Amino acid sequence: MTASTSSGVDPLAQFHARATAPNAVAADWLAYGNALAARAGRDTQRLREALSAFVRAWRLDASSDATLLQKIAQTAFVVRDWPLVESATELLLARDAADANALVWRAAAMQQRDDFDEAQRLLLDAARVVPNNPVVLHKLALCIKEQGRFAEAAALLRRVLELSPDNPHAQFDLAELEIRAGRFAQAWPHYEARLAFDDGIANAQQALAAISPHWRGEPLAGKSLVVYGEQGHGDCLWAARFLPLLAQRARDQGGRVIFGHDGPLRSLFERMLPADVRLETNLDTHPDFHCGLMSLPLYLGVHDAAGWSQPYLSADPARVEAWRSYVVAPATNGQRNPLQNRPCRVGIVWNGNPAHVRDARRSVPAEQLEALLAVPGVTWFALSPGREATVAQWRAHGVNIVDPTAHFGAGFDDVAALMMNLDLVVTIDSGPAHLAGALGVPTCLMIDHVSAWFWGNETQRTLWYGSIELYRQPSVGAWAPVIERVKARVEALAAAGAGA
């Protein structure tokens, strides 16, 4: 509902009218920006509009408001306009080198440049200005984590929790470090802190919380438990493996489990669910308890990754057969190695959703992949929709690549069926990586230096997926060594005659 005055005129429209009038002054743009920011909430687009208004006010009269530059820097920080953060904080720190907020904002911009030395220096300066400030120490911990210094980062996060024991973001970040290190018993309770994020609660969780208590492992005799999907596709794909164990516990206790999910993974999950677990797309059942999918390891007592590496999802057999006919046609026209009966068929995912907070670090620049894509005897299959321009560019450079994504009418169900017809998947850390692992498809996973917690720290294998090989950056942004190693793996596959 739009706010309005007693006359029915939206105040925001009034501020806009004044700001866009020919005789508008800095104060008009500042008032409009303040109104936009107050109305924005988490609406990033409206915050960007507020930022533009603040910048307009600054250009008209930089001295019009003492806090204007801080507003610009802070809003730019929130919407991740890093060049503007840099320019605004440079001016702020020229005024006052001990401005702790400006030091923190500028440190974030430096991290986006992968200049961790400078980011850490700025945060240490901020920590001297405001000693024992939990926000500053939290930012410092995350900066240190991004450098791969996990033990130091965990120690700092524990200090943050001494200063602010109920800080859910610090608890969650510490949980991810503990999971990464395999300390699951300590990690899973901290991981529950995500439920306190007012920006991370799913609509399903809100609806279920209104009618039932959160399940914390209570006996299910005579009770019903709705488990809802949460977070991203990769998280859901990873955690779905625990549903059969939960169903067995409920069955043994005389209870029942319902899985609440209505998304692009639905068919994949329906095929793997035990017969007595119903999948509901609406809130049909009034449950006795509810629980998020990512809470299952805690309440099922999963304290070891060993034994969880076997495939647990399956593709639709009819779709597998249909995609088999598709992949044979382009493969017959591909480059051939004389040792092969057919080219290798390799799927590739090189970038993800640009809105993902880590997408810039986890995605591989397209131009860096051309040496890999030039391996003879391989037909490549793009697995991510919306990358037609890059595929066309590669084809123009002689790459033998097919883009089947226009035929992904059933979404992930088609991706799964196609994967079952491939010899290998090469992917970054995204939903298709978890899908390939859950299906048991041989996979080369290219991961950034500090990747998601699923992939641990140093090993070349993950205990969660037996078919995935890890190819980790040796340092931040260093994709060349990763690509060289994956290229050697693909060359060996082609030379061995994958389709012989």
C-alpha positions as CSV (number, residue, x, y, z in Angstrom):
1,M,0.0,0.0,0.0
2,T,1.3,3.4,-0.9
3,A,1.6,6.0,1.9
4,S,-0.5,9.1,1.3
5,T,-1.5,12.3,3.0
6,S,-5.1,13.2,3.9
7,S,-5.4,14.8,0.5
8,G,-4.5,11.5,-1.2
9,V,-1.2,12.7,-2.6
10,D,1.8,10.4,-2.1
11,P,4.5,12.3,-0.2
12,L,7.2,10.5,-2.2
13,A,5.6,12.0,-5.4
14,Q,5.7,15.4,-3.8
15,F,9.4,15.1,-3.0
16,H,10.0,13.8,-6.5
17,A,8.2,16.8,-8.0
18,R,10.2,19.3,-6.0
19,A,13.5,17.5,-6.8
20,T,12.8,17.5,-10.6
21,A,11.6,21.0,-10.8
22,P,13.8,23.4,-12.9
23,N,14.7,25.4,-9.8
24,A,15.4,22.4,-7.6
25,V,18.3,22.9,-5.1
26,A,20.5,20.4,-3.2
27,A,18.0,20.3,-0.3
28,D,15.2,19.1,-2.6
29,W,17.3,16.2,-3.9
30,L,18.5,15.3,-0.4
31,A,14.9,15.3,0.9
32,Y,13.8,13.1,-2.1
33,G,16.8,10.7,-1.4
34,N,15.9,10.5,2.3
35,A,12.3,9.7,1.4
36,L,13.3,7.0,-1.0
37,A,15.7,5.4,1.5
38,A,13.1,5.5,4.2
39,R,10.6,3.7,1.9
40,A,13.1,1.3,0.4
41,G,13.5,-1.4,3.0
42,R,15.4,-4.1,1.1
43,D,14.4,-2.9,-2.3
44,T,17.8,-2.5,-4.0
45,Q,16.4,-0.6,-6.9
46,R,14.8,2.0,-4.7
47,L,18.0,2.3,-2.7
48,R,19.9,2.9,-6.0
49,E,17.4,5.7,-6.8
50,A,18.0,7.2,-3.3
51,L,21.8,7.0,-4.0
52,S,21.4,8.8,-7.3
53,A,19.4,11.5,-5.5
54,F,22.1,11.9,-2.8
55,V,24.8,12.2,-5.5
56,R,22.7,14.8,-7.3
57,A,22.4,16.8,-4.1
58,W,26.2,16.5,-3.6
59,R,26.9,17.8,-7.1
60,L,24.6,20.8,-6.6
61,D,26.0,21.7,-3.2
62,A,28.4,19.5,-1.3
63,S,28.0,21.6,1.8
64,S,24.2,21.4,1.9
65,D,24.2,18.7,4.7
66,A,26.9,17.6,7.0
67,T,25.9,13.9,6.7
68,L,25.5,13.8,2.9
69,L,28.8,12.2,2.2
70,Q,28.2,9.5,4.8
71,K,24.8,8.8,3.3
72,I,26.4,8.4,-0.1
73,A,29.1,6.1,1.2
74,Q,26.7,4.0,3.3
75,T,24.1,3.6,0.6
76,A,26.7,2.8,-2.0
77,F,28.0,0.1,0.4
78,V,24.6,-1.4,0.8
79,V,23.9,-1.6,-3.0
80,R,27.5,-2.6,-3.7
81,D,28.4,0.3,-5.9
82,W,32.1,-0.1,-5.1
83,P,33.6,2.7,-7.3
84,L,31.3,5.1,-5.5
85,V,32.2,3.6,-2.1
86,E,35.9,4.2,-2.9
87,S,35.5,7.8,-4.0
88,A,33.2,8.7,-1.1
89,T,35.3,7.1,1.6
90,E,38.5,8.7,0.1
91,L,36.9,12.1,0.8
92,L,35.6,11.0,4.2
93,L,39.0,9.8,5.4
94,A,40.7,12.9,4.1
95,R,38.4,14.8,6.5
96,D,38.9,12.4,9.3
97,A,41.3,9.5,9.2
98,A,39.7,8.0,12.3
99,D,36.2,7.6,10.7
100,A,35.5,4.0,11.6
101,N,32.5,3.7,9.4
102,A,34.4,5.0,6.4
103,L,37.3,2.6,7.2
104,V,34.9,-0.4,7.2
105,W,33.1,0.7,4.0
106,R,36.4,1.3,2.2
107,A,37.8,-2.1,3.4
108,A,34.8,-3.8,1.7
109,A,35.6,-2.0,-1.6
110,M,39.2,-3.1,-1.3
111,Q,38.1,-6.7,-0.9
112,Q,36.1,-6.5,-4.1
113,R,39.4,-5.6,-5.8
114,D,41.0,-8.7,-4.1
115,D,43.3,-6.2,-2.3
116,F,43.1,-8.0,1.0
117,D,46.3,-6.5,2.5
118,E,44.8,-3.0,2.2
119,A,41.4,-4.2,3.4
120,Q,42.9,-5.8,6.5
121,R,45.0,-2.7,7.2
122,L,41.8,-0.5,7.1
123,L,39.9,-2.8,9.4
124,L,42.8,-3.0,11.8
125,D,42.8,0.8,11.8
126,A,39.0,0.7,12.5
127,A,39.6,-1.7,15.4
128,R,42.1,0.7,16.9
129,V,39.6,3.5,16.6
130,V,36.7,1.5,18.2
131,P,38.3,-1.3,20.3
132,N,36.3,-4.4,20.9
133,N,33.6,-3.3,18.4
134,P,31.9,-6.5,17.3
135,V,30.9,-5.2,13.9
136,V,34.5,-4.2,13.1
137,L,35.9,-7.5,14.4
138,H,33.3,-9.4,12.5
139,K,34.3,-7.7,9.2
140,L,38.0,-8.4,10.0
141,A,37.2,-12.0,10.6
142,L,35.5,-12.3,7.2
143,C,38.4,-10.5,5.5
144,I,40.9,-13.0,7.1
145,K,38.6,-15.9,6.1
146,E,38.7,-14.8,2.5
147,Q,42.5,-15.1,2.6
148,G,42.1,-18.8,3.6
149,R,43.3,-18.2,7.2
150,F,40.4,-20.1,8.7
151,A,41.7,-20.7,12.2
152,E,42.4,-17.0,12.7
153,A,38.9,-16.1,11.4
154,A,37.2,-18.6,13.7
155,A,39.1,-17.2,16.7
156,L,38.0,-13.7,15.9
157,L,34.4,-14.8,15.4
158,R,34.5,-16.4,18.8
159,R,35.7,-13.1,20.2
160,V,32.8,-11.4,18.4
161,L,30.4,-13.8,20.1
162,E,31.9,-13.1,23.5
163,L,31.1,-9.4,22.9
164,S,27.7,-10.0,21.3
165,P,26.5,-13.6,22.3
166,D,23.2,-13.4,20.4
167,N,24.7,-12.2,17.1
168,P,23.2,-14.6,14.6
169,H,25.4,-13.5,11.7
170,A,28.5,-14.2,13.7
171,Q,27.1,-17.6,14.8
172,F,26.3,-18.5,11.2
173,D,29.7,-17.5,9.9
174,L,31.4,-19.5,12.6
175,A,29.2,-22.4,11.7
176,E,30.4,-22.4,8.1
177,L,34.0,-22.4,9.3
178,E,33.3,-25.3,11.6
179,I,31.5,-27.3,8.9
180,R,34.4,-26.6,6.6
181,A,36.8,-28.1,9.2
182,G,34.6,-31.1,9.8
183,R,33.5,-30.1,13.3
184,F,29.9,-30.9,12.6
185,A,28.8,-31.4,16.2
186,Q,29.8,-27.8,17.1
187,A,28.7,-26.4,13.7
188,W,25.1,-27.5,13.3
189,P,23.7,-25.7,16.4
190,H,25.4,-22.5,15.3
191,Y,24.0,-23.0,11.8
192,E,20.5,-22.7,13.2
193,A,21.2,-19.0,13.6
194,R,20.2,-18.5,10.0
195,L,16.5,-18.8,11.2
196,A,17.0,-15.4,13.0
197,F,17.9,-13.5,9.8
198,D,14.9,-11.3,9.0
199,D,16.0,-11.3,5.4
200,G,16.4,-15.0,5.1
201,I,13.2,-16.5,6.3
202,A,11.2,-18.2,3.6
203,N,7.5,-17.7,3.1
204,A,7.0,-21.4,3.9
205,Q,8.8,-21.0,7.2
206,Q,6.7,-18.0,8.2
207,A,3.5,-19.8,7.3
208,L,4.5,-23.0,9.2
209,A,5.7,-21.1,12.2
210,A,2.2,-19.5,12.6
211,I,0.6,-22.9,13.0
212,S,3.2,-25.3,14.4
213,P,6.4,-25.3,16.6
214,H,9.9,-25.8,15.2
215,W,10.9,-29.4,15.4
216,R,14.1,-29.9,17.5
217,G,14.3,-33.7,17.4
218,E,11.3,-34.5,19.5
219,P,9.8,-38.0,19.2
220,L,7.3,-38.2,16.3
221,A,5.0,-40.9,17.6
222,G,1.6,-40.0,16.3
223,K,2.9,-36.7,15.0
224,S,3.4,-35.1,11.6
225,L,6.4,-33.1,10.6
226,V,6.6,-30.9,7.5
227,V,10.1,-30.3,6.2
228,Y,10.4,-27.3,3.9
229,G,13.0,-26.5,1.3
230,E,15.2,-23.5,2.0
231,Q,18.1,-21.4,0.7
232,G,19.4,-22.0,-2.8
233,H,19.1,-24.9,-5.2
234,G,22.5,-26.2,-4.2
235,D,21.6,-26.3,-0.5
236,C,18.3,-28.2,-1.2
237,L,20.1,-30.7,-3.5
238,W,22.7,-31.3,-0.8
239,A,20.3,-31.7,2.1
240,A,17.7,-33.8,0.4
241,R,19.9,-36.8,1.0
242,F,18.8,-36.8,4.6
243,L,15.1,-37.1,4.0
244,P,15.1,-41.0,3.8
245,L,16.9,-41.2,7.1
246,L,14.3,-38.8,8.7
247,A,11.5,-40.8,7.1
248,Q,12.9,-44.0,8.6
249,R,13.1,-42.4,12.1
250,A,9.5,-41.2,11.8
251,R,8.4,-44.6,10.6
252,D,10.0,-46.4,13.5
253,Q,8.4,-44.0,15.9
254,G,5.0,-44.1,14.4
255,G,5.0,-40.6,12.9
256,R,5.0,-39.2,9.4
257,V,7.0,-36.8,7.3
258,I,5.7,-34.4,4.6
259,F,8.2,-32.6,2.3
260,G,7.0,-29.1,1.4
261,H,8.5,-28.0,-1.9
262,D,7.2,-26.4,-5.1
263,G,10.1,-25.4,-7.3
264,P,12.2,-26.5,-10.3
265,L,13.7,-29.5,-8.3
266,R,10.3,-31.0,-7.5
267,S,10.3,-33.9,-9.9
268,L,13.9,-34.9,-8.9
269,F,12.8,-35.0,-5.2
270,E,9.6,-36.9,-5.8
271,R,11.6,-39.7,-7.4
272,M,13.9,-40.1,-4.4
273,L,11.3,-39.8,-1.6
274,P,10.2,-43.0,0.3
275,A,6.7,-44.1,-0.6
276,D,5.4,-42.9,2.8
277,V,6.7,-39.4,2.4
278,R,4.3,-37.1,0.5
279,L,5.5,-34.0,-1.3
280,E,3.1,-31.1,-0.9
281,T,3.3,-27.9,-3.0
282,N,0.8,-26.1,-0.7
283,L,0.1,-26.1,3.0
284,D,-2.4,-28.9,2.9
285,T,-1.3,-30.6,6.1
286,H,-1.6,-28.8,9.5
287,P,1.5,-30.3,11.0
288,D,2.5,-30.9,14.6
289,F,6.0,-29.7,13.8
290,H,7.9,-28.0,11.0
291,C,11.6,-27.9,10.2
292,G,13.9,-26.5,7.5
293,L,15.7,-29.0,5.2
294,M,19.1,-27.6,6.3
295,S,18.3,-28.4,10.0
296,L,18.2,-32.2,9.4
297,P,21.9,-32.9,10.0
298,L,21.6,-31.3,13.5
299,Y,18.5,-33.2,14.6
300,L,19.5,-36.5,12.9
301,G,22.9,-36.4,14.5
302,V,25.0,-36.3,11.3
303,H,28.5,-35.7,12.8
304,D,30.5,-37.3,10.1
305,A,30.4,-36.9,6.3
306,A,31.7,-40.5,5.8
307,G,29.1,-42.8,4.2
308,W,27.2,-40.0,2.4
309,S,28.9,-40.0,-0.9
310,Q,26.6,-42.4,-2.9
311,P,24.3,-41.0,-5.6
312,Y,20.7,-40.5,-4.3
313,L,18.9,-38.7,-7.1
314,S,17.8,-40.2,-10.4
315,A,16.8,-38.7,-13.8
316,D,13.6,-39.5,-15.5
317,P,14.3,-42.5,-17.7
318,A,12.1,-41.3,-20.6
319,R,13.9,-38.0,-20.6
320,V,17.3,-39.7,-20.5
321,E,16.3,-41.6,-23.6
322,A,15.1,-38.5,-25.4
323,W,18.3,-36.6,-24.6
324,R,20.4,-39.6,-25.8
325,S,19.0,-39.1,-29.2
326,Y,19.8,-35.4,-29.0
327,V,23.4,-35.7,-27.9
328,V,24.3,-38.3,-30.6
329,A,23.4,-35.9,-33.5
330,P,25.8,-33.0,-32.6
331,A,28.5,-35.4,-31.5
332,T,28.7,-37.1,-34.9
333,N,29.8,-33.7,-36.4
334,G,32.4,-32.9,-33.7
335,Q,36.1,-33.1,-33.9
336,R,37.3,-36.7,-33.6
337,N,40.4,-38.1,-32.0
338,P,41.5,-41.1,-34.2
339,L,41.5,-43.3,-31.1
340,Q,37.8,-42.6,-30.5
341,N,34.6,-44.1,-31.8
342,R,32.9,-40.8,-30.9
343,P,33.8,-37.5,-29.4
344,C,33.7,-37.1,-25.6
345,R,30.6,-35.4,-24.4
346,V,31.3,-32.8,-21.7
347,G,28.9,-30.4,-20.1
348,I,30.1,-27.0,-18.9
349,V,28.9,-24.4,-16.4
350,W,31.3,-21.4,-16.2
351,N,29.2,-18.7,-14.4
352,G,26.2,-18.5,-12.2
353,N,23.5,-16.1,-11.1
354,P,25.2,-12.6,-11.1
355,A,23.0,-11.6,-8.2
356,H,24.7,-14.2,-6.0
357,V,27.0,-12.5,-3.5
358,R,30.0,-14.7,-4.5
359,D,29.3,-14.9,-8.2
360,A,32.2,-12.7,-9.3
361,R,34.7,-15.0,-7.4
362,R,33.1,-18.3,-8.3
363,S,32.6,-17.6,-12.0
364,V,35.4,-18.2,-14.6
365,P,35.9,-15.5,-17.2
366,A,34.8,-16.9,-20.6
367,E,38.0,-15.9,-22.3
368,Q,40.1,-18.0,-19.9
369,L,38.3,-21.2,-20.9
370,E,39.1,-21.2,-24.6
371,A,42.3,-23.3,-24.1
372,L,40.2,-25.9,-22.3
373,L,37.4,-25.8,-24.9
374,A,40.0,-26.3,-27.7
375,V,40.8,-29.9,-26.6
376,P,40.3,-32.1,-29.7
377,G,37.8,-35.0,-29.6
378,V,35.3,-33.2,-27.4
379,T,31.8,-32.0,-27.9
380,W,30.9,-29.4,-25.3
381,F,27.3,-28.9,-24.0
382,A,26.4,-25.5,-22.3
383,L,24.3,-26.4,-19.3
384,S,23.3,-22.8,-18.2
385,P,20.5,-21.0,-20.0
386,G,21.0,-17.4,-21.2
387,R,24.6,-17.7,-22.3
388,E,23.9,-17.6,-26.1
389,A,26.3,-14.7,-26.7
390,T,29.3,-16.4,-25.1
391,V,28.5,-19.7,-26.9
392,A,28.3,-17.8,-30.2
393,Q,31.7,-16.2,-29.5
394,W,33.3,-19.5,-28.8
395,R,31.8,-21.1,-31.9
396,A,33.3,-18.2,-33.9
397,H,36.7,-19.2,-32.5
398,G,36.2,-22.8,-33.6
399,V,34.9,-24.3,-30.4
400,N,32.7,-27.4,-30.9
401,I,30.0,-26.5,-28.5
402,V,26.2,-27.1,-28.4
403,D,23.7,-25.0,-26.6
404,P,20.8,-27.3,-25.7
405,T,19.3,-24.9,-23.1
406,A,16.3,-23.9,-25.3
407,H,15.1,-27.4,-24.8
408,F,15.1,-27.3,-21.0
409,G,11.4,-27.2,-20.8
410,A,11.3,-29.2,-17.6
411,G,14.2,-27.2,-16.0
412,F,16.4,-29.3,-13.8
413,D,14.7,-32.5,-14.8
414,D,16.0,-32.0,-18.4
415,V,19.5,-30.9,-17.1
416,A,19.6,-34.2,-15.1
417,A,18.6,-36.3,-18.0
418,L,21.2,-34.6,-20.3
419,M,23.9,-35.1,-17.7
420,M,23.2,-38.8,-17.6
421,N,24.2,-38.9,-21.3
422,L,27.5,-37.0,-20.8
423,D,30.9,-38.4,-20.0
424,L,31.9,-35.6,-17.8
425,V,30.6,-32.3,-16.3
426,V,32.9,-29.3,-15.8
427,T,31.3,-26.8,-13.6
428,I,31.8,-24.0,-11.1
429,D,30.3,-24.1,-7.6
430,S,26.6,-23.8,-8.4
431,G,23.4,-25.8,-8.4
432,P,24.5,-28.0,-11.4
433,A,27.5,-29.1,-9.4
434,H,25.3,-30.5,-6.6
435,L,23.0,-32.0,-9.2
436,A,25.8,-33.8,-11.0
437,G,27.2,-35.1,-7.7
438,A,23.7,-36.3,-6.5
439,L,23.3,-38.2,-9.7
440,G,26.7,-39.7,-9.6
441,V,27.9,-38.1,-12.9
442,P,31.7,-37.7,-13.1
443,T,32.4,-34.0,-12.4
444,C,35.3,-31.6,-12.4
445,L,34.4,-28.9,-9.9
446,M,36.4,-25.7,-10.4
447,I,36.2,-23.8,-7.1
448,D,37.6,-20.4,-6.0
449,H,40.3,-20.2,-3.3
450,V,37.7,-19.8,-0.5
451,S,34.7,-21.7,-1.7
452,A,31.4,-22.7,-0.1
453,W,31.7,-24.9,3.1
454,F,30.5,-28.0,1.2
455,W,33.9,-28.4,-0.3
456,G,36.1,-28.3,2.8
457,N,39.6,-26.9,2.7
458,E,42.5,-28.7,1.1
459,T,41.4,-32.1,-0.3
460,Q,40.8,-33.0,-3.9
461,R,37.8,-35.0,-3.1
462,T,34.6,-34.3,-1.1
463,L,33.1,-36.9,1.2
464,W,29.6,-35.7,0.2
465,Y,29.8,-36.7,-3.5
466,G,31.8,-39.6,-4.7
467,S,31.8,-38.6,-8.4
468,I,33.2,-35.0,-7.9
469,E,36.8,-34.1,-8.2
470,L,37.8,-30.7,-6.7
471,Y,40.0,-28.3,-8.6
472,R,40.7,-25.4,-6.3
473,Q,42.4,-22.0,-7.0
474,P,45.8,-21.9,-5.3
475,S,45.3,-18.2,-4.6
476,V,42.4,-15.7,-5.0
477,G,41.5,-15.2,-8.6
478,A,44.0,-17.8,-10.0
479,W,42.0,-19.7,-12.5
480,A,44.8,-20.5,-14.9
481,P,46.2,-23.4,-12.8
482,V,42.7,-24.8,-12.3
483,I,41.9,-24.7,-16.0
484,E,45.3,-26.3,-16.9
485,R,44.6,-29.2,-14.5
486,V,41.0,-29.7,-15.8
487,K,42.3,-29.5,-19.4
488,A,44.7,-32.4,-18.6
489,R,41.8,-34.4,-17.2
490,V,39.7,-33.8,-20.3
491,E,42.6,-34.6,-22.6
492,A,43.1,-37.9,-20.8
493,L,39.4,-38.7,-21.1
494,A,39.4,-37.9,-24.8
495,A,42.6,-39.9,-25.4
496,A,41.1,-42.9,-23.6
497,G,38.1,-42.9,-25.9
498,A,35.2,-42.2,-23.6
499,G,32.7,-43.5,-26.1
500,A,34.7,-46.5,-27.3
